[in-house]
Amino acid sequence: MVDELDPTKYHVLTPKKKRIILTWLLFFFLVIVPTLFFFYYNVAINRPSQTDKEITVEIGSGNSVFEIASTLGDRGAINSPFLFVLHVFLNRSELSIQAGTYTIKAGTPLVELVKQLSHGTNDITVTFIEGWRAEEFARLATKRLPKIDYPSFVNAASGLEGYLFPDTYFINKDSNEEELVKLLKDTFDQKTAEVLTEENIRKSRFNKEQLVTLASIVEREVSSEADRPIVAGILIKRLREGVKLDADATVQYAVSLTRLCKGNGYCIPTLEQYLELNWWPNDLTSEELKVDSPYNTREKAGLPPTPISSVSLSSLKAVVEPQPTPYYFYLTDTSGVTHYAKTLVEHNVNITKYLYK
């Protein structure tokens, strides 16, 4: 006769233990594994490729995603053909990959490579810099894109100073001025939507145009992200108290064009002069600092009538969330370091110490 199983002598899983084990297994496979894979996936697609040289790859019009992945893998352009295929299908990029011969830079991450293949060989990479004015956008666009005309771009961008978003773009080389300006403005609207919310605008006690104008001044006055909220706070405090902003960048904006006509009265600059002009002169004269212009914040209280340059998200966030300080003055020395002062006396000491040493 077979003895009945004694739970104290044998490892018998009770229904309760089975439920606990099943719960942990489900948790592991449904939560832990997907989470680990998610982190691995994001790291892997942004990791530079292992190749240390530039590669030229031809993508045929009839190549499947798997064939493209195999070609790229064989050439060392990607670290994992499987991840390439997965990323393409997850982002529905399989239909946007275009045929052509591509030059792939050494170390290009998978995510950037897929973007490159999706934009095609007819696209040109163009980088517009934070703090540029519309004329500088026009200058670069004219040099990089064959169908962009400088005066036509400036005309198309009229009234949009500050609203052309500085970024790196893949731009079709056949784009015209209106298409490019629309791309830059639409990107501004998209990128700044989470900063220029109705709530943030209401809390700031400025309107959207005033915030963009403030951000453009901060953009030109200081380059350090740590300094921008401090300088934004100083400028806002001066505005609230009716004190002139005294921002040199606004004077630079006002006088850069007039320098071309200095000593000649009224003049019409040539296209070559526009393309070579220094739009942000650092050697402002005493006469220029007193120029009669609505943009001269050394002579006129309040904000200038429009923004003076393109703005980064960093500067825009700084004016939305300025940092309160006891300071009223600031200056940036020749090394790019910003120095602050509570009083005009302290500020003058800083000028002597850091600008005339």
GILIN-V562956 format. One record per pair of residues at least 12 apart in sequence whose C-alpha atoms are under 10 Angstrom apart, sorted by the first residue. I is the first residue (numbers start at 0). J is the second residue. Records with the same first field share a line. If there is no record, write none. Layout:
I: J, J
//
This chain:
40: 82, 85, 86
41: 86, 110
43: 78, 79, 82, 83, 108, 109, 110
44: 77, 78, 79, 82, 83, 86, 108, 109, 110, 111, 112, 113
45: 107, 108, 109, 110, 111
46: 77, 78, 106, 107, 108, 109, 110
47: 76, 77, 78, 105, 106, 107, 108, 109, 110, 111
48: 75, 76, 77, 78, 79, 104, 105, 106, 107, 108, 109, 112
49: 75, 76, 77, 78, 105, 106, 107, 108
50: 74, 75, 76, 77, 78, 104, 105, 106, 107
51: 75, 76, 104, 105, 106, 107
52: 75, 76, 103, 104, 105, 106
53: 76, 102, 103, 104, 105, 106, 107
54: 71, 74, 75, 76, 101, 102, 103, 104, 105
55: 71, 74, 76, 100, 101, 102, 103, 104
56: 70, 71, 74, 76, 99, 100, 101, 102, 103
57: 70, 71, 98, 99, 100, 101, 102
58: 70, 71, 96, 97, 98, 99, 100, 101, 116
59: 97, 98, 99, 100
60: 96, 97, 98, 99
61: 98
62: 96, 97, 98
63: 93, 94, 96
64: 80, 83, 84, 85, 87, 88, 92, 93, 94, 96
65: 80, 81, 83, 84
66: 80, 84
67: 80, 83, 84, 96
68: 80, 81, 82, 83, 84, 87
69: 81, 83, 84
71: 83
75: 105, 106
76: 103, 104, 105, 106, 107, 108, 109, 112
77: 106, 107, 108, 109, 110, 112
78: 108, 109
79: 109
80: 109
82: 109
83: 109, 110, 112, 113
86: 109, 110, 113
87: 109, 110, 113, 114, 117
90: 113
92: 113, 114, 116, 117
93: 113, 116, 117
94: 117
95: 113, 114, 116, 117, 118, 119
96: 113, 114, 115, 116, 117, 118, 119
97: 115, 116, 117, 118, 119, 120, 121
98: 116, 117, 119, 120
99: 116, 119, 120, 121
100: 116, 119, 120
101: 115, 116, 119, 120
102: 115, 120
103: 115, 116
114: 169
115: 169
118: 169, 170, 171
119: 169, 171
120: 171, 172
121: 169, 170, 171, 172, 173
122: 144, 168, 169, 170, 171, 172, 173, 174
123: 143, 144, 168, 169, 170, 171, 172, 173
124: 143, 144, 167, 168, 169, 170, 171, 172
125: 139, 140, 143, 144, 166, 167, 168, 169, 170
126: 139, 140, 165, 166, 167, 168, 169
127: 139, 140, 163, 164, 165, 166, 167, 168, 183, 309
128: 164, 165, 166, 167, 309, 310, 311
129: 161, 163, 164, 165, 166, 215, 218, 219, 222, 308, 309, 310, 311, 312, 313, 314
130: 161, 164, 165, 214, 215, 216, 217, 218, 219, 220, 222, 307, 308, 309, 310, 311, 314
131: 160, 161, 163, 164, 165, 215, 218, 219, 278, 279, 307, 308, 309, 310
132: 159, 160, 161, 163, 215, 252, 278, 279, 306, 307, 308, 309, 310
133: 152, 153, 154, 156, 157, 158, 159, 160, 161, 162, 163, 180, 307, 308, 309
134: 149, 150, 152, 153, 154, 156, 160, 273, 274, 276, 278, 308
135: 149, 153, 273, 274, 275, 276, 277, 278, 308
136: 149, 152, 153, 156, 163, 165, 180, 183, 309
137: 149, 150, 151, 152, 153, 154, 156, 176, 180, 273, 274
138: 150, 152, 153, 270, 273, 274, 275, 276
139: 274
140: 152, 172, 176, 179
141: 176, 274
142: 274
143: 170, 172
144: 170, 171, 172, 173, 174, 175, 176
145: 172, 173, 174, 175
146: 172, 173, 174, 175, 176
147: 172, 173, 174, 175, 176, 177, 179
148: 175, 176
149: 176, 270, 273, 274
150: 176, 270, 273
151: 175, 176, 177
152: 175, 176, 177, 178, 179, 180
153: 176, 180
154: 176, 177
155: 176, 177, 178, 179, 180, 181
156: 176, 177, 179, 180, 181, 183, 184
157: 180
158: 305, 306
159: 180, 183, 184, 305, 306, 308, 309
160: 184, 211, 212, 215, 305, 306, 307, 308, 309, 310
161: 184, 187, 208, 211, 212, 214, 215, 305, 306, 307, 308, 309, 310, 311
162: 180, 183, 184, 185, 186, 187, 188, 191, 208, 211, 212, 215, 306, 308, 309, 310
163: 179, 180, 181, 182, 183, 184, 185, 186, 187, 188, 308, 309, 310
164: 180, 182, 183, 184, 185, 186, 187, 188, 189, 190, 191, 308, 309, 310, 311, 312
165: 183, 184, 186, 187, 308, 309, 310, 311, 312
166: 183, 186, 187, 311
168: 182, 183, 186
170: 182
187: 309, 310, 311, 312
190: 311, 312
191: 311, 312, 315, 316
193: 312, 316
194: 312, 315, 316, 319, 320
195: 207, 210, 211, 315, 316, 319
196: 319
199: 316, 319, 320
200: 319
201: 319
202: 319, 320
203: 235, 318, 319, 320, 321
204: 319
205: 235, 318, 319
208: 304, 305, 306
209: 302, 303, 304, 305, 306, 318
210: 306, 314, 315, 316, 317, 318, 319
211: 305, 306, 307, 308, 309, 310, 311, 314, 315, 318, 319
212: 302, 303, 304, 305, 306, 307, 308, 309, 310, 315, 318
213: 231, 234, 235, 302, 303, 305, 306, 307, 310, 314, 315, 317, 318, 319
214: 227, 231, 306, 307, 308, 309, 310, 311, 312, 313, 314, 315, 316, 317, 318, 319
215: 248, 249, 305, 306, 307, 308, 309, 310, 311, 314, 315, 318
216: 230, 231, 234, 244, 246, 247, 248, 249, 302, 303, 306, 307, 308, 309, 310, 314
217: 229, 230, 231, 234, 246, 248, 308, 310, 311, 313, 314, 315, 317, 318
218: 231, 248, 307, 308, 309, 310, 311, 312, 313, 314, 315, 317
219: 246, 247, 248, 249, 251, 279, 307, 308, 309, 310, 314
220: 246, 247, 248, 249, 329, 330, 331, 337
221: 314, 329, 330, 331, 335, 336, 337
222: 313, 314, 331, 335, 336, 337
223: 313, 314, 335, 336, 337
224: 313, 314, 316, 317
225: 313, 317
226: 314, 317, 322, 336, 337, 338
227: 313, 314, 315, 316, 317, 318, 321, 322, 337
228: 313, 314, 315, 316, 317, 318, 319, 320, 321, 322, 323, 324
229: 317, 318, 320, 321, 322, 323, 324, 325, 326, 329, 339
230: 314, 317, 318, 321, 322, 323, 324, 326, 327, 328, 329, 330, 337, 339
231: 314, 315, 316, 317, 318, 319, 320, 321, 322, 323
232: 317, 318, 319, 320, 321, 322, 323, 324, 325, 326, 327
233: 321, 322, 323, 324, 325, 326, 327, 328, 329, 339
234: 246, 301, 302, 318, 321, 326, 327, 328, 329
235: 301, 302, 318, 321, 323, 327
236: 321, 323, 324, 325, 326, 327
237: 300, 301, 327, 328
238: 300, 301, 302
239: 301
240: 301
241: 300, 301
242: 296, 297, 299, 300, 301, 327
243: 295, 296, 297, 298, 299, 300, 301, 302
244: 295, 296, 297, 298, 299, 300, 301, 302, 303, 327, 328
245: 288, 295, 296, 297, 298, 299, 300, 328
246: 294, 295, 296, 297, 329, 330
247: 279, 280, 281, 283, 288, 295, 296, 297
248: 279, 280, 281, 294, 295, 296, 307, 308
249: 279, 288, 292, 293, 294, 295, 296, 297, 302, 303, 306, 307, 308
250: 279, 280, 283, 287, 288, 289, 290, 291, 292, 293, 294, 295, 296, 297, 298, 307
251: 277, 278, 279, 280, 281, 282, 283, 287, 288, 294, 295, 307
252: 278, 279, 280, 292, 294, 295, 306, 307, 308
253: 278, 279, 287, 288, 290, 291, 292, 293, 294, 295, 307
254: 278, 279, 280, 283, 287, 288, 290, 291, 292, 294, 295
255: 276, 277, 278, 279, 280, 283, 287
256: 268, 272, 273, 276, 277, 278, 279
257: 287
258: 276, 277, 278, 280, 287
259: 272, 273, 276
293: 305
294: 306, 307
324: 339, 341
325: 339, 340, 341, 342
326: 339, 340, 341, 342, 346
327: 339, 340, 341, 342, 343, 346
328: 340, 341, 342, 343, 345, 346, 347, 349
329: 341, 346, 349, 350
330: 346, 349, 350, 353, 354
331: 349, 350, 353, 354
332: 349, 350, 352, 353, 354, 355
333: 353, 354, 355
334: 353, 354
336: 353
337: 353
338: 350, 353
//
